[in-house]
Amino acid sequence: MHAPEGWDPSLQVRPIDADDAEGLSSLFARCADYFELVQGAPAGDEEVDDFLTDCPEDRTEDDLYCFGVFAGDELVAAASNFKDFPDPDTWWIGMFLVEPDRRGTGLGRAFFEALYDWFLDQRALEIQLGVLEPNEGGREFWVAMGFEHLRPGRPVVEGVPRPVPTEVLSLRL
């Protein structure tokens, strides 16, 4: 994956895997606001493992591509992505996190632009993702990236104290 124009040269984007679990756990701890919003509790080892291995129905870990942004050795942003889900030539962004201190700095936009270019290299025709209804800042970010409402999503019910409504957004490439 190559960095977009204007990318901070001190940052590196690269695939992440189980060897990065400690850094991912640290990022999740710094992104406690997101996990509190989703599940009413901080992330733990299970969420780290799920990020690196959990796949939608009818998909395997071969369909899962995880990337991270590193400032030196510190993981400051991460994204999990699934190919051909829910349809052929469609990529699904499962989770996209940027540490709170770097939100609003352009890092999220630059990271997404790097992913976008990578999706194009993979011959994707569409990108989809689900946004949690209470995550207004997340929805605003994705709309600013060009995503549009596709349909209501299934509420998140697993591991949460109450069902969390979602919205599926789409970007045609």
Backbone hydrogen bonds, N-H to C=O, Kabsch-Sander energy under -0.5 kcal/mol:
donor,donor_aa,acceptor,acceptor_aa,energy
7,W,4,P,-1.7
11,L,8,D,-2.2
12,Q,70,F,-2.3
14,R,68,G,-2.2
16,I,66,C,-2.1
20,D,17,D,-2.6
21,A,18,A,-1.7
24,L,20,D,-2.5
25,S,21,A,-2.7
26,S,22,E,-2.0
27,L,23,G,-2.4
28,F,24,L,-2.9
29,A,25,S,-2.1
30,R,26,S,-2.0
31,C,27,L,-1.6
32,A,29,A,-1.1
34,Y,31,C,-1.1
35,F,31,C,-1.4
36,E,32,A,-2.8
37,L,33,D,-1.8
38,V,34,Y,-2.3
39,Q,35,F,-3.0
40,G,35,F,-0.7
40,G,36,E,-1.1
41,A,35,F,-1.0
48,V,44,G,-1.5
49,D,45,D,-2.6
50,D,46,E,-2.8
51,F,47,E,-2.4
52,L,48,V,-1.6
53,T,49,D,-1.4
54,D,50,D,-2.4
59,R,56,P,-1.7
63,D,60,T,-2.2
64,L,61,E,-1.1
65,Y,81,N,-2.9
67,F,79,A,-2.5
68,G,14,R,-2.7
69,V,77,A,-2.5
70,F,12,Q,-3.1
70,F,68,G,-0.5
71,A,74,E,-2.8
72,G,10,S,-0.8
72,G,70,F,-0.7
74,E,71,A,-1.8
76,V,69,V,-3.1
76,V,74,E,-0.6
77,A,69,V,-1.1
78,A,97,L,-2.3
79,A,67,F,-2.5
80,S,95,M,-2.2
81,N,65,Y,-1.7
82,F,92,W,-2.6
83,K,63,D,-2.1
85,F,82,F,-0.6
85,F,90,T,-2.1
90,T,87,D,-1.7
91,W,126,E,-2.4
92,W,82,F,-2.4
93,I,128,Q,-2.5
94,G,80,S,-2.4
94,G,92,W,-0.8
95,M,80,S,-1.0
97,L,78,A,-3.0
99,E,76,V,-2.6
102,R,99,E,-1.9
103,R,99,E,-0.6
103,R,100,P,-1.1
105,T,102,R,-1.4
107,L,102,R,-0.6
110,A,106,G,-2.5
111,F,107,L,-3.0
112,F,108,G,-2.7
113,E,109,R,-2.6
114,A,110,A,-2.0
115,L,111,F,-2.3
116,Y,112,F,-3.4
117,D,113,E,-2.4
118,W,114,A,-1.9
119,F,115,L,-3.1
120,L,116,Y,-2.4
121,D,117,D,-2.1
122,Q,118,W,-1.3
123,R,120,L,-1.9
124,A,119,F,-2.3
125,L,89,D,-3.4
126,E,89,D,-1.3
127,I,171,L,-2.2
128,Q,91,W,-2.8
129,L,169,L,-1.8
130,G,93,I,-0.6
131,V,167,E,-2.9
133,E,165,P,-3.4
135,N,132,L,-2.1
136,E,134,P,-1.6
139,R,135,N,-2.3
140,E,136,E,-2.6
141,F,137,G,-2.1
142,W,138,G,-2.4
143,V,139,R,-2.5
144,A,140,E,-2.2
145,M,141,F,-1.2
146,G,143,V,-1.6
147,F,142,W,-2.3
148,E,170,S,-2.5
150,L,168,V,-3.0
151,R,168,V,-1.4
153,G,166,T,-2.3
156,V,164,V,-2.8
157,V,155,P,-0.5
160,V,157,V,-1.0
164,V,156,V,-2.4
166,T,153,G,-0.5
167,E,131,V,-2.2
168,V,151,R,-3.1
169,L,129,L,-2.8
169,L,167,E,-0.5
170,S,148,E,-2.6
171,L,127,I,-2.5
173,L,125,L,-2.5
